Amino acid sequence: MATRPAPVCRVWSRSRIIAEDLTGEDLSDVLELHSDASAWWVLPREEHYGAAELKDVARALDLDELAIKDLLAEDRRAKFETIGQARLVITNAAVLDRDRAQLSAVPISIIATDRALICLVESSTSFRPAQLLLGHEEQLTTGGVEAALQIVMEAIIRTYEEVVQWLEVSSDQLANVLFEERPLDKPEQLRAFKLRSALSQLRRLTDPMRVVMNDIVERPPTTAKSKTRNTSVDRRWKLLAEQHDRAANATDALREALASVFDTSLALADVRMNQNMKKLTGWAAIIAVPTLVTSFVGMNVRFPLVGSVLGFWFYFAVMIVAGVVLYFLFRAKDWV
């Protein structure tokens, strides 16, 4: 039996599902008909459908052209803004390709009102808010749109945490190589450069999100400022902000860890080069002894025992003894 495709829209009231898979006009009509209902709507980030629908929603909420431009921007920047009854959250999720050690950003634009959550995201990525919201029906029943926004934001932060965990494990693997007292070889250096590139991209995502999360915590929706304000919702936002801060701080710490891996690898390479140079120098000195003796004796002057069998064995013994003495001397100094 074929599985039913996940709906991109759902209207619910408490634990009752009222409608699914609606277009923008139908969704507005259903919300007007059911005053106690809430809705979430996930739009694909395509110009011919998703972007056009988002523009219609933005105009219906009296959002200006600058707000629409921010919602449709592709510059990977994070932003939070409150315009009337609508809250705009512009952020990015992190998608990791472990095989190629590459990180890509998925732009996400969110409009949250007191009764609806509209999310614009690329449909071809592994980050799928529709499936995410479908798996939290009970939480949406009690928390409404605010719970839906928290679910999406928590999933975005979790993508950062997954990348941080992968970077920590990969960094530790490179560090274990250095404990073997050898520098990184070429494939390991290439992987280290890829890790640094992924870390830089992650920092470009987590740093602006600090301000976004703080703004969300400090500027709740206007409907939440009444006497019946749900303190558990505020506490949940604070916990999410702390969760993001931990991921962002871990990202900053990883930058120092990877830098120390590179510095240590370069230091070990220098040490190994110095050791090789000492060995080459020692062996060159040992090899120079026979050359020195034969060159000295081979001069066109008379030396004792020159031209005799005894002289041959005498000068041969001098070369051997001098070479052996130098060998053990350099061996004691760890030069050979």
Legacy VTK file of the C-alpha trace (Angstrom):
# vtk DataFile Version 3.0
C-alpha trace
ASCII
DATASET POLYDATA
POINTS 336 float
0.000 0.000 0.000
1.447 3.374 -0.992
2.054 5.826 1.821
0.117 9.086 1.784
2.324 12.079 0.922
2.932 14.485 3.749
0.594 17.481 3.647
2.172 20.900 3.233
-0.624 22.567 5.148
-2.755 21.658 8.149
-5.520 23.460 10.014
-6.346 22.173 13.464
-8.398 23.084 16.512
-7.280 21.448 19.724
-6.929 17.741 18.854
-9.190 17.906 15.782
-7.755 18.221 12.282
-10.015 20.489 10.245
-8.313 20.571 6.830
-5.093 19.743 4.977
-3.358 20.636 1.702
-5.088 23.963 1.172
-4.113 26.856 -1.058
-3.672 30.334 0.327
-7.236 31.574 -0.313
-8.833 28.369 0.986
-6.648 28.481 4.082
-7.762 32.041 4.824
-11.417 31.070 4.375
-11.108 28.093 6.731
-9.435 30.192 9.411
-12.204 32.791 9.133
-14.838 30.082 9.394
-13.226 28.472 12.464
-12.262 31.252 14.842
-10.588 28.873 17.297
-8.449 27.099 14.668
-4.720 27.423 13.976
-2.689 26.483 10.916
0.804 25.791 9.643
1.769 26.034 5.991
5.084 24.957 4.438
5.850 26.499 1.039
8.577 25.350 -1.365
11.135 28.007 -2.165
10.267 28.248 -5.858
9.492 31.503 -7.613
6.484 30.231 -9.559
4.625 28.993 -6.469
6.144 29.390 -3.033
7.514 32.901 -3.457
4.304 34.108 -5.095
2.151 32.658 -2.324
4.382 34.208 0.319
4.074 37.611 -1.326
0.272 37.330 -1.238
0.346 36.384 2.442
2.753 39.220 3.245
0.529 41.774 1.523
-2.521 40.420 3.344
-0.651 41.021 6.615
0.271 44.573 5.529
3.976 43.784 5.280
5.934 46.303 3.240
8.210 45.601 0.299
11.316 45.638 2.483
9.889 42.841 4.631
9.022 40.834 1.517
12.536 41.386 0.188
13.984 40.080 3.456
11.761 36.997 3.375
12.850 36.134 -0.174
16.528 37.032 0.280
19.203 34.473 -0.618
22.136 36.094 1.181
22.121 33.572 4.074
21.721 36.223 6.783
19.641 35.748 9.921
17.119 38.331 11.107
14.136 38.761 13.426
11.534 41.506 13.088
8.082 42.250 14.442
5.645 44.047 12.131
2.178 44.497 13.576
0.813 41.134 14.622
3.343 39.232 12.506
6.803 38.062 13.503
9.374 37.472 10.778
12.164 34.974 11.369
14.797 34.657 8.640
17.411 32.029 9.350
19.265 29.009 7.951
19.456 25.331 8.751
22.719 23.420 8.350
22.824 20.341 6.100
25.930 18.184 6.396
27.394 15.884 3.759
29.568 13.590 5.886
31.065 11.709 2.937
32.447 14.855 1.298
32.875 16.749 4.578
30.881 19.695 3.255
28.336 21.933 4.933
25.555 23.784 3.129
23.044 26.325 4.407
19.302 25.997 3.784
17.566 29.422 3.897
14.310 29.430 5.851
11.824 32.302 6.036
9.035 32.189 8.630
5.980 34.355 9.198
4.298 33.700 12.533
0.987 35.240 13.590
-1.281 34.383 16.489
-3.123 31.801 14.346
-0.821 30.737 11.498
2.765 29.731 10.808
4.000 30.081 7.210
7.408 28.597 6.432
9.281 29.046 3.143
12.025 26.467 2.598
13.677 24.545 -0.238
11.834 21.298 -0.875
14.882 19.435 -2.183
16.844 19.425 1.086
16.901 17.053 4.025
15.367 19.704 6.285
11.606 19.199 6.003
9.470 21.246 8.424
6.217 19.592 7.246
7.273 16.118 8.383
8.663 17.695 11.525
5.379 19.361 12.464
3.396 16.234 11.631
5.393 14.356 14.249
4.448 16.781 17.052
0.655 16.804 16.863
0.198 16.539 20.629
2.509 19.478 21.285
0.692 21.570 18.681
-2.642 20.693 20.266
-1.697 22.364 23.526
0.777 25.001 22.309
-0.726 26.232 19.055
1.277 28.351 16.623
3.846 29.316 19.243
4.640 25.633 19.780
4.947 25.148 16.012
7.462 27.990 15.797
9.424 26.534 18.698
9.475 23.099 17.043
10.912 24.528 13.830
13.487 26.664 15.639
14.540 23.728 17.813
15.050 21.595 14.697
17.221 24.337 13.165
19.345 24.537 16.307
19.604 20.756 16.334
21.147 20.846 12.854
23.868 23.087 14.302
24.429 20.665 17.180
24.760 17.712 14.812
27.429 19.546 12.814
29.233 20.535 16.017
29.237 16.925 17.208
30.596 15.724 13.862
33.311 18.394 13.926
34.299 17.440 17.474
34.627 13.752 16.569
36.572 14.559 13.396
38.843 16.964 15.260
39.546 14.343 17.931
40.459 11.819 15.229
43.024 14.229 13.808
44.335 14.949 17.295
44.824 11.213 17.913
47.089 11.106 14.846
49.289 13.768 16.441
49.605 11.667 19.607
51.457 9.154 17.420
54.178 11.840 17.161
53.838 12.266 13.437
52.501 15.185 11.384
49.372 14.894 9.278
49.863 13.274 5.896
48.387 14.734 2.696
44.880 13.122 2.915
44.647 14.083 6.579
45.697 17.653 5.805
43.045 17.844 3.082
40.406 16.610 5.533
41.582 19.152 8.092
41.163 21.953 5.547
37.641 20.704 4.772
36.837 20.703 8.475
38.042 24.286 8.797
35.924 25.294 5.812
32.831 23.620 7.298
33.545 25.248 10.656
33.778 28.686 9.053
30.417 28.164 7.360
28.878 27.004 10.638
30.151 30.107 12.439
28.528 32.277 9.769
25.232 30.591 10.670
25.473 30.504 14.462
26.833 34.001 15.141
23.883 35.973 13.688
21.463 33.553 15.320
22.601 34.722 18.772
20.888 38.057 18.133
17.830 36.383 16.601
17.286 34.104 19.592
17.779 36.956 22.053
15.245 39.082 20.146
12.707 36.257 20.140
13.083 35.850 23.910
12.912 39.567 24.665
10.149 40.442 22.174
7.295 37.943 22.568
4.123 38.218 20.466
1.750 40.983 21.477
-0.948 38.480 22.377
1.418 36.965 24.927
1.723 40.151 26.956
-1.635 39.783 28.625
-2.195 38.568 32.140
-2.784 35.040 30.858
0.682 34.892 29.319
2.001 31.322 29.279
5.173 31.288 31.358
6.046 27.778 30.144
6.281 29.134 26.578
8.660 31.885 27.712
10.750 29.357 29.603
10.863 27.134 26.528
12.209 30.047 24.447
14.891 30.721 27.042
15.924 27.074 27.000
16.153 27.145 23.209
18.284 30.299 23.376
20.601 28.582 25.874
20.738 25.501 23.633
21.821 27.657 20.717
24.394 29.490 22.840
25.983 26.162 23.760
26.212 25.199 20.088
27.641 28.614 19.164
30.181 28.505 22.011
31.216 24.988 21.013
31.729 26.259 17.468
34.056 28.989 18.747
35.974 26.436 20.839
36.357 24.145 17.831
38.005 26.960 15.923
40.781 27.052 18.517
40.981 23.243 18.621
41.445 22.939 14.847
43.968 25.763 14.871
45.971 23.928 17.544
45.851 20.743 15.445
47.380 22.622 12.512
50.016 24.277 14.699
50.949 20.982 16.341
51.173 19.234 12.976
53.487 21.958 11.653
55.616 21.750 14.807
55.915 17.965 14.457
56.843 18.374 10.799
59.587 20.834 11.792
60.857 18.449 14.470
60.918 15.561 12.012
62.741 17.706 9.450
65.321 18.723 12.053
65.862 15.094 13.005
66.309 14.134 9.366
68.764 16.977 8.872
70.782 15.816 11.895
70.902 12.280 10.543
71.939 13.463 7.103
74.638 15.654 8.674
75.916 12.770 10.810
76.089 10.321 7.927
77.704 12.961 5.724
80.420 13.452 8.371
81.016 9.695 8.615
81.197 9.303 4.840
83.580 12.256 4.611
86.236 10.431 6.677
87.302 7.953 3.943
87.261 10.777 1.400
89.467 12.914 3.636
91.987 10.154 4.309
92.272 8.984 0.702
92.529 12.549 -0.588
95.228 13.392 1.939
97.290 10.270 1.290
96.790 10.581 -2.461
98.638 13.889 -2.687
101.773 13.920 -4.861
104.148 13.805 -1.867
105.857 11.027 -0.002
104.057 9.637 3.068
105.232 6.887 5.353
104.228 3.448 4.124
102.812 4.855 0.857
102.903 2.301 -1.943
103.221 -0.678 0.411
100.788 -3.371 1.486
101.294 -2.411 5.113
100.467 1.208 4.291
97.276 0.181 2.571
96.043 -1.745 5.632
97.227 1.011 7.972
95.322 3.824 6.248
92.346 1.535 5.717
92.284 0.860 9.450
92.481 4.631 10.123
89.367 5.182 7.952
87.446 2.362 9.648
88.379 3.429 13.179
87.581 7.104 12.505
84.247 6.196 10.924
83.301 3.876 13.804
84.273 6.484 16.409
82.177 9.139 14.694
79.271 6.711 14.349
79.134 5.911 18.056
79.680 9.571 18.946
76.760 10.680 16.785
74.669 7.731 17.966
75.139 8.858 21.562
73.878 12.322 20.572
70.969 10.816 18.586
72.230 12.190 15.301
72.141 8.881 13.426
LINES 1 337
336 0 1 2 3 4 5 6 7 8 9 10 11 12 13 14 15 16 17 18 19 20 21 22 23 24 25 26 27 28 29 30 31 32 33 34 35 36 37 38 39 40 41 42 43 44 45 46 47 48 49 50 51 52 53 54 55 56 57 58 59 60 61 62 63 64 65 66 67 68 69 70 71 72 73 74 75 76 77 78 79 80 81 82 83 84 85 86 87 88 89 90 91 92 93 94 95 96 97 98 99 100 101 102 103 104 105 106 107 108 109 110 111 112 113 114 115 116 117 118 119 120 121 122 123 124 125 126 127 128 129 130 131 132 133 134 135 136 137 138 139 140 141 142 143 144 145 146 147 148 149 150 151 152 153 154 155 156 157 158 159 160 161 162 163 164 165 166 167 168 169 170 171 172 173 174 175 176 177 178 179 180 181 182 183 184 185 186 187 188 189 190 191 192 193 194 195 196 197 198 199 200 201 202 203 204 205 206 207 208 209 210 211 212 213 214 215 216 217 218 219 220 221 222 223 224 225 226 227 228 229 230 231 232 233 234 235 236 237 238 239 240 241 242 243 244 245 246 247 248 249 250 251 252 253 254 255 256 257 258 259 260 261 262 263 264 265 266 267 268 269 270 271 272 273 274 275 276 277 278 279 280 281 282 283 284 285 286 287 288 289 290 291 292 293 294 295 296 297 298 299 300 301 302 303 304 305 306 307 308 309 310 311 312 313 314 315 316 317 318 319 320 321 322 323 324 325 326 327 328 329 330 331 332 333 334 335
